[in-house]
Amino acid sequence: MRQILLAAAPIAIAVFVFGASFGVLAVAARLPAWSVVLMSVLVFAGSAQFAAIGVIAAGGSVLTAIFAGALLNLRFIATGIAVAPSLPGARLLRSLLAQLSIDESYAMSVRAGEPGRPDGRTLLVTGALLYVVWVFGTLIGALLGPVLGDPKRLGLDAAFPAGFVALLWPMLSGRHAVRCAIGGAAVALALAPFTPPGIPLAGAAVIGLWLAR
């Protein structure tokens, strides 16, 4: 448990910063602070939440915002299939626990697990930690608002992709893994200029799964 928490600590710091950033931006988009925090409690998907807020801030409807967030979260169908055998309990309990499977907790569980079987304990502990700091960061951002400013001004928006690359890099140890990564990246880059947010990620996940057969 201690090793898992120590490994997840740097990611938790980045998640807290971006939770605060989300709270600031959501309040700036004229959403009530309570609804912003409730969104983080119920959704717990940073990219989808930022996309939804972006739609609302641009004058889009709530349904359009939900659609944009749902597209971004399509990739979790693939990760959910991958982690299902590692989670305890019956189907309903596994479905609830799978809500803790986000990009970062999934990557850490894959690193800690065996080939083809992510480590369930790492997934749940890391996911629970990140959930707490994400909600707390959102609360701080929503309450303090303009006092905090936008963390992106300091270049902290690079923390998530840099941290995720650091998690994935050790997995590229074989030709098969490199082929999956290159295939997914190529599809995402090809789709990005022409498709809505979420489609490139979903396409990359599908291709990665196909190449991993």
Phi, psi and omega in degrees: 000315181297318180295320179296315181295320178296320179293328183274348186302313180299323178292322180298323178297314179297320179296319178298315181299316181283334171296318176296319178298317178298316179300318179298311184292323181292319178293323177296334177276012175071029172269142177298144183302321182296323181288329179294313179295319179298324178297317178293324179295318187269328186264308179051058177208096189304311183297319179294321180291318176298320179296317180297317179295322178299320178294315181294317180297331180275002178096008180285167181278166178297321180297321177295320179296318179296319180297317179298316178295321180295322178298317180295331183269003179300332182296338182287348172297317181293314181291328177297319177298321183291322186269346185308314181294343183269353184264145183277163172089183180282182187301317182296315180296318179297323178297321179289316181294331181294345177294343177275359179272098173245179186307311187288315180293325178294315181299318179293323180291326178292319178297322184277341185269191177265163179305123179082001180215097178299154180279115185296321182295317177299318179301312185289317181294313180295315180299318179295318178299313182292327177297315181297313183289329177294314179294317179295318177298318177300317179299314180298314180296319181292326182281317184273332174050238187300340180297323180284326186076183181264116180302341179296337179296335180268005181081013182286352177292345178277352185295317181297303181298323180295317179294322181290321176298320179297325178289322186278331188306314181297341180283343182274055186263352181227162182299324181295314180296320179296320179297317178297317182295315181294319179298315179296318180295320181297317180294317180299315179294324180290324183275334188306316184288344191239354186236160179294161177304136180106323180296315179301319179293318179296318178298319178296321179295318180297314180295319178299318178294321180295317180289338182277358182301000000 
